[in-house]
Amino acid sequence: MAVRPGKTVAHFLMVNNRMLAELLAAEGAKAKPPLSRAFKRASRAAILWPEEALQLVSAKRSLTELSGVGPFLEKQLLRWIDYPPPILETTPVRKNFLFLTEAKKLLSENPTWHTRLKGDLQMHTRWSDGTGTVLEMGKAAAERNYEFIAITDHAKALKIAGGIDEHDLAMQAREIDSANDQFSSEGRHFRVLRSVELNLDLKGQGDIAPEALKKLDIVLGAFHSSLRKNEDQTERYLAALKQPHLNILGHPRGRIYNFRLGLSADWKRICDAAAAEDKALEIDCYPDRQDLDVETLTIARRAGVKISIGTDSHHPWQLVFIELGLAAALLSKIPQERILNFWSRENLSRWASKAR
């Protein structure tokens, strides 16, 4: 590896995207707007930087190639690379997030986690707050050699995300059928599954009528409100897991990188309950979420609970987020046979119907 003049390889070993993201976030907390926003935006973008910043420096490339980095931030990053400050302890609101460079390295060493993957179980379309159509999301997934995806547009109570009601679900089903007809006519072994992302209230209740849910292939639900409570929230999770039409509890902690810590709960009790109810807990792969994280997934593995992986994509290109979820499952030592995304479409459908 080439190094900058006057520096050694050992000097640079401590400098990676994770460290730079923490430094950027720390500066963002001290700076005034609009500079604070630039630091925080770059910190968040660093999760998805495709290469280590140090690799670009060693190759004499500009750091402005990286998302969120302009000339001003490039100078700051170069100062940190040349003269690394003391290692910062990761702030809890940014703890246990994987970076894309780390995930890619891990998955390259474990190729079956890509080759055996059969689908993606959370994504959004123009029916709620996504930007792609059902067909566009399906084509992007088919190009990744998937066998299935689940379209999980937000349900009606989440008005800020353009949530859909029972009538919209029925209309969307026609669009899904049309897309599936097209894939069949092209000879593709691929299918779009009908689903929804229920908005769960504080009592764990969903916002779509059971009669409409019965027509879906699989049902995901998640909490979207009262996510900053400090007191233990175990009971609302346990109530949600008892809902007969729910298959998957989505982004359970409700955390957001550098923004929200997420809810506190007895995760052993929740994982034990999910296993007993035969419900799956989700790894939401969206870079800002990564929820569940590796620490909580380890509890889930010990409890024997099933795991679902969803990119939470809102655009076709975001299907690449799957690598963050796969890496988290791999690090947590979750067996592939316990992850819904590695099942055949037929086995997934049988489980979803039986569990409901």
Order of alpha helices (4+ residues) and beta strands (2+ residues): alpha-alpha-alpha-alpha-alpha-alpha-alpha-beta-alpha-beta-alpha-beta-beta-alpha-beta-alpha-beta-alpha-beta-alpha-beta-alpha-alpha
